[in-house]
Amino acid sequence: MVLEKVVPVSIALPKSYRDLLRRIALEESLKNPNQQIITTSQLGREILCAFLRERLEGKSKKDA
């Protein structure tokens, strides 16, 4: 991931998606208990950034 200034953004998710993000974050944290705890926000940010990066790369390929 590109190291850029991170700014807060609030989004609303269905409860089921929030619960899923929480569960995945907890599972990842339990896999590596000696490393930094993964939060729901971190996981959501990674997923959203990956999605947007793919969209931008796809758009760039269409423009070329």
N, CA, C and O atoms as CSV, one atom per row, in Angstrom:
chain,resi,resn,atom,element,x,y,z
A,1,MET,N,N,0.847,-1.181,0.000
A,1,MET,CA,C,0.000,0.000,0.000
A,1,MET,C,C,0.889,1.239,0.000
A,1,MET,O,O,1.925,1.257,0.665
A,2,VAL,N,N,0.499,2.262,-0.730
A,2,VAL,CA,C,1.228,3.510,-0.803
A,2,VAL,C,C,1.110,4.231,0.535
A,2,VAL,O,O,0.024,4.351,1.102
A,3,LEU,N,N,2.245,4.705,1.025
A,3,LEU,CA,C,2.214,5.436,2.290
A,3,LEU,C,C,1.837,6.885,2.019
A,3,LEU,O,O,2.637,7.670,1.510
A,4,GLU,N,N,0.628,7.211,2.361
A,4,GLU,CA,C,0.107,8.552,2.189
A,4,GLU,C,C,-0.497,8.996,3.506
A,4,GLU,O,O,-0.664,8.198,4.428
A,5,LYS,N,N,-0.821,10.270,3.586
A,5,LYS,CA,C,-1.511,10.764,4.769
A,5,LYS,C,C,-2.873,10.084,4.838
A,5,LYS,O,O,-3.605,10.041,3.849
A,6,VAL,N,N,-3.206,9.559,6.001
A,6,VAL,CA,C,-4.484,8.890,6.200
A,6,VAL,C,C,-5.436,9.878,6.858
A,6,VAL,O,O,-5.104,10.500,7.867
A,7,VAL,N,N,-6.617,10.015,6.278
A,7,VAL,CA,C,-7.621,10.931,6.824
A,7,VAL,C,C,-8.852,10.132,7.231
A,7,VAL,O,O,-9.178,9.134,6.590
A,8,PRO,N,N,-9.531,10.553,8.275
A,8,PRO,CA,C,-10.717,9.812,8.708
A,8,PRO,C,C,-11.902,10.032,7.769
A,8,PRO,O,O,-12.139,11.136,7.279
A,9,VAL,N,N,-12.632,8.951,7.540
A,9,VAL,CA,C,-13.850,8.984,6.738
A,9,VAL,C,C,-14.861,8.095,7.440
A,9,VAL,O,O,-14.539,6.978,7.844
A,10,SER,N,N,-16.051,8.575,7.582
A,10,SER,CA,C,-17.098,7.761,8.203
A,10,SER,C,C,-17.973,7.159,7.111
A,10,SER,O,O,-18.401,7.849,6.185
A,11,ILE,N,N,-18.232,5.856,7.239
A,11,ILE,CA,C,-19.149,5.198,6.323
A,11,ILE,C,C,-20.141,4.391,7.147
A,11,ILE,O,O,-19.857,4.006,8.281
A,12,ALA,N,N,-21.279,4.147,6.577
A,12,ALA,CA,C,-22.284,3.317,7.235
A,12,ALA,C,C,-22.367,1.998,6.488
A,12,ALA,O,O,-22.492,1.969,5.263
A,13,LEU,N,N,-22.295,0.911,7.239
A,13,LEU,CA,C,-22.375,-0.429,6.674
A,13,LEU,C,C,-23.562,-1.165,7.273
A,13,LEU,O,O,-23.976,-0.865,8.392
A,14,PRO,N,N,-24.105,-2.114,6.549
A,14,PRO,CA,C,-25.096,-2.977,7.176
A,14,PRO,C,C,-24.433,-3.712,8.354
A,14,PRO,O,O,-23.243,-4.025,8.315
A,15,LYS,N,N,-25.214,-3.975,9.380
A,15,LYS,CA,C,-24.695,-4.624,10.577
A,15,LYS,C,C,-24.013,-5.945,10.240
A,15,LYS,O,O,-22.991,-6.283,10.838
A,16,SER,N,N,-24.562,-6.689,9.298
A,16,SER,CA,C,-23.982,-7.987,8.948
A,16,SER,C,C,-22.567,-7.827,8.381
A,16,SER,O,O,-21.703,-8.662,8.651
A,17,TYR,N,N,-22.314,-6.764,7.597
A,17,TYR,CA,C,-20.984,-6.532,7.052
A,17,TYR,C,C,-20.027,-6.085,8.149
A,17,TYR,O,O,-18.870,-6.506,8.184
A,18,ARG,N,N,-20.510,-5.240,9.033
A,18,ARG,CA,C,-19.661,-4.820,10.153
A,18,ARG,C,C,-19.260,-6.023,10.995
A,18,ARG,O,O,-18.102,-6.160,11.387
A,19,ASP,N,N,-20.225,-6.889,11.268
A,19,ASP,CA,C,-19.937,-8.080,12.066
A,19,ASP,C,C,-18.942,-8.988,11.343
A,19,ASP,O,O,-18.068,-9.577,11.979
A,20,LEU,N,N,-19.069,-9.105,10.031
A,20,LEU,CA,C,-18.140,-9.915,9.260
A,20,LEU,C,C,-16.733,-9.332,9.325
A,20,LEU,O,O,-15.766,-10.068,9.520
A,21,LEU,N,N,-16.611,-8.021,9.165
A,21,LEU,CA,C,-15.301,-7.374,9.276
A,21,LEU,C,C,-14.698,-7.603,10.660
A,21,LEU,O,O,-13.501,-7.863,10.777
A,22,ARG,N,N,-15.506,-7.508,11.693
A,22,ARG,CA,C,-15.016,-7.748,13.049
A,22,ARG,C,C,-14.492,-9.167,13.200
A,22,ARG,O,O,-13.431,-9.395,13.781
A,23,ARG,N,N,-15.255,-10.120,12.665
A,23,ARG,CA,C,-14.853,-11.520,12.792
A,23,ARG,C,C,-13.545,-11.791,12.048
A,23,ARG,O,O,-12.658,-12.467,12.568
A,24,ILE,N,N,-13.433,-11.265,10.840
A,24,ILE,CA,C,-12.208,-11.460,10.054
A,24,ILE,C,C,-11.019,-10.805,10.758
A,24,ILE,O,O,-9.942,-11.397,10.827
A,25,ALA,N,N,-11.200,-9.599,11.278
A,25,ALA,CA,C,-10.122,-8.903,11.979
A,25,ALA,C,C,-9.679,-9.707,13.201
A,25,ALA,O,O,-8.482,-9.833,13.460
A,26,LEU,N,N,-10.630,-10.243,13.944
A,26,LEU,CA,C,-10.300,-11.045,15.122
A,26,LEU,C,C,-9.561,-12.314,14.719
A,26,LEU,O,O,-8.576,-12.683,15.357
A,27,GLU,N,N,-10.021,-12.980,13.678
A,27,GLU,CA,C,-9.362,-14.202,13.211
A,27,GLU,C,C,-7.921,-13.913,12.799
A,27,GLU,O,O,-7.014,-14.678,13.125
A,28,GLU,N,N,-7.710,-12.808,12.081
A,28,GLU,CA,C,-6.359,-12.441,11.654
A,28,GLU,C,C,-5.472,-12.126,12.856
A,28,GLU,O,O,-4.296,-12.490,12.875
A,29,SER,N,N,-6.028,-11.461,13.842
A,29,SER,CA,C,-5.262,-11.133,15.044
A,29,SER,C,C,-4.897,-12.396,15.819
A,29,SER,O,O,-3.804,-12.490,16.376
A,30,LEU,N,N,-5.803,-13.361,15.856
A,30,LEU,CA,C,-5.534,-14.605,16.574
A,30,LEU,C,C,-4.512,-15.480,15.854
A,30,LEU,O,O,-3.801,-16.254,16.495
A,31,LYS,N,N,-4.432,-15.366,14.529
A,31,LYS,CA,C,-3.441,-16.134,13.769
A,31,LYS,C,C,-2.021,-15.727,14.150
A,31,LYS,O,O,-1.119,-16.563,14.211
A,32,ASN,N,N,-1.836,-14.443,14.405
A,32,ASN,CA,C,-0.513,-13.901,14.718
A,32,ASN,C,C,-0.588,-13.085,16.009
A,32,ASN,O,O,-0.537,-11.856,15.965
A,33,PRO,N,N,-0.710,-13.759,17.163
A,33,PRO,CA,C,-0.898,-13.029,18.418
A,33,PRO,C,C,0.299,-12.172,18.836
A,33,PRO,O,O,0.149,-11.272,19.663
A,34,ASN,N,N,1.480,-12.436,18.281
A,34,ASN,CA,C,2.665,-11.658,18.646
A,34,ASN,C,C,2.820,-10.395,17.824
A,34,ASN,O,O,3.694,-9.574,18.099
A,35,GLN,N,N,1.975,-10.236,16.814
A,35,GLN,CA,C,2.036,-9.044,15.977
A,35,GLN,C,C,0.963,-8.049,16.399
A,35,GLN,O,O,0.160,-8.324,17.291
A,36,GLN,N,N,0.958,-6.905,15.754
A,36,GLN,CA,C,-0.011,-5.859,16.059
A,36,GLN,C,C,-1.430,-6.364,15.818
A,36,GLN,O,O,-1.684,-7.090,14.857
A,37,ILE,N,N,-2.335,-5.984,16.683
A,37,ILE,CA,C,-3.742,-6.371,16.550
A,37,ILE,C,C,-4.333,-5.688,15.322
A,37,ILE,O,O,-4.118,-4.496,15.100
A,38,ILE,N,N,-5.071,-6.444,14.534
A,38,ILE,CA,C,-5.734,-5.895,13.351
A,38,ILE,C,C,-7.124,-5.431,13.764
A,38,ILE,O,O,-7.894,-6.196,14.345
A,39,THR,N,N,-7.440,-4.181,13.464
A,39,THR,CA,C,-8.743,-3.641,13.841
A,39,THR,C,C,-9.712,-3.729,12.667
A,39,THR,O,O,-9.318,-3.912,11.515
A,40,THR,N,N,-10.967,-3.595,12.994
A,40,THR,CA,C,-12.005,-3.581,11.969
A,40,THR,C,C,-11.765,-2.438,10.987
A,40,THR,O,O,-11.940,-2.603,9.779
A,41,SER,N,N,-11.368,-1.292,11.503
A,41,SER,CA,C,-11.112,-0.126,10.645
A,41,SER,C,C,-9.948,-0.376,9.695
A,41,SER,O,O,-10.020,-0.030,8.516
A,42,GLN,N,N,-8.871,-0.980,10.208
A,42,GLN,CA,C,-7.725,-1.282,9.348
A,42,GLN,C,C,-8.124,-2.224,8.226
A,42,GLN,O,O,-7.773,-2.009,7.066
A,43,LEU,N,N,-8.853,-3.257,8.576
A,43,LEU,CA,C,-9.282,-4.237,7.584
A,43,LEU,C,C,-10.197,-3.593,6.546
A,43,LEU,O,O,-10.037,-3.827,5.348
A,44,GLY,N,N,-11.142,-2.794,6.994
A,44,GLY,CA,C,-12.040,-2.095,6.069
A,44,GLY,C,C,-11.278,-1.168,5.145
A,44,GLY,O,O,-11.585,-1.075,3.956
A,45,ARG,N,N,-10.271,-0.473,5.696
A,45,ARG,CA,C,-9.458,0.436,4.882
A,45,ARG,C,C,-8.688,-0.343,3.822
A,45,ARG,O,O,-8.618,0.085,2.670
A,46,GLU,N,N,-8.110,-1.482,4.199
A,46,GLU,CA,C,-7.366,-2.301,3.238
A,46,GLU,C,C,-8.274,-2.782,2.108
A,46,GLU,O,O,-7.900,-2.726,0.936
A,47,ILE,N,N,-9.449,-3.248,2.462
A,47,ILE,CA,C,-10.390,-3.750,1.454
A,47,ILE,C,C,-10.827,-2.622,0.522
A,47,ILE,O,O,-10.829,-2.792,-0.698
A,48,LEU,N,N,-11.194,-1.485,1.081
A,48,LEU,CA,C,-11.655,-0.360,0.269
A,48,LEU,C,C,-10.541,0.167,-0.629
A,48,LEU,O,O,-10.777,0.453,-1.802
A,49,CYS,N,N,-9.333,0.299,-0.093
A,49,CYS,CA,C,-8.209,0.792,-0.896
A,49,CYS,C,C,-7.885,-0.173,-2.032
A,49,CYS,O,O,-7.608,0.261,-3.150
A,50,ALA,N,N,-7.916,-1.478,-1.758
A,50,ALA,CA,C,-7.652,-2.469,-2.808
A,50,ALA,C,C,-8.702,-2.370,-3.908
A,50,ALA,O,O,-8.371,-2.415,-5.093
A,51,PHE,N,N,-9.967,-2.236,-3.516
A,51,PHE,CA,C,-11.041,-2.111,-4.496
A,51,PHE,C,C,-10.848,-0.866,-5.363
A,51,PHE,O,O,-10.950,-0.935,-6.588
A,52,LEU,N,N,-10.571,0.263,-4.725
A,52,LEU,CA,C,-10.411,1.509,-5.476
A,52,LEU,C,C,-9.174,1.473,-6.370
A,52,LEU,O,O,-9.197,1.996,-7.484
A,53,ARG,N,N,-8.099,0.860,-5.888
A,53,ARG,CA,C,-6.883,0.732,-6.687
A,53,ARG,C,C,-7.177,-0.087,-7.955
A,53,ARG,O,O,-6.742,0.274,-9.049
A,54,GLU,N,N,-7.916,-1.187,-7.795
A,54,GLU,CA,C,-8.276,-2.011,-8.949
A,54,GLU,C,C,-9.136,-1.226,-9.936
A,54,GLU,O,O,-8.959,-1.344,-11.148
A,55,ARG,N,N,-10.060,-0.430,-9.421
A,55,ARG,CA,C,-10.916,0.390,-10.297
A,55,ARG,C,C,-10.077,1.385,-11.085
A,55,ARG,O,O,-10.275,1.568,-12.286
A,56,LEU,N,N,-9.125,2.035,-10.385
A,56,LEU,CA,C,-8.281,3.017,-11.062
A,56,LEU,C,C,-7.400,2.356,-12.110
A,56,LEU,O,O,-7.234,2.886,-13.209
A,57,GLU,N,N,-6.833,1.198,-11.777
A,57,GLU,CA,C,-5.980,0.497,-12.740
A,57,GLU,C,C,-6.805,0.031,-13.937
A,57,GLU,O,O,-6.328,0.088,-15.070
A,58,GLY,N,N,-8.017,-0.421,-13.709
A,58,GLY,CA,C,-8.879,-0.849,-14.805
A,58,GLY,C,C,-9.232,0.317,-15.717
A,58,GLY,O,O,-9.281,0.166,-16.938
A,59,LYS,N,N,-9.474,1.471,-15.125
A,59,LYS,CA,C,-9.804,2.662,-15.909
A,59,LYS,C,C,-8.601,3.102,-16.733
A,59,LYS,O,O,-8.751,3.507,-17.886
A,60,SER,N,N,-7.408,3.024,-16.145
A,60,SER,CA,C,-6.179,3.414,-16.849
A,60,SER,C,C,-5.956,2.523,-18.064
A,60,SER,O,O,-5.529,3.000,-19.116
A,61,LYS,N,N,-6.244,1.229,-17.923
A,61,LYS,CA,C,-6.057,0.296,-19.036
A,61,LYS,C,C,-7.028,0.604,-20.157
A,61,LYS,O,O,-6.680,0.465,-21.329
A,62,LYS,N,N,-8.247,1.023,-19.821
A,62,LYS,CA,C,-9.232,1.363,-20.850
A,62,LYS,C,C,-8.839,2.628,-21.592
A,62,LYS,O,O,-9.097,2.759,-22.788
A,63,ASP,N,N,-8.203,3.574,-20.869
A,63,ASP,CA,C,-7.786,4.838,-21.477
A,63,ASP,C,C,-6.583,4.657,-22.393
A,63,ASP,O,O,-6.377,5.458,-23.304
A,64,ALA,N,N,-5.797,3.629,-22.168
A,64,ALA,CA,C,-4.556,3.444,-22.929
A,64,ALA,C,C,-4.802,2.900,-24.314
A,64,ALA,O,O,-3.855,2.691,-25.073
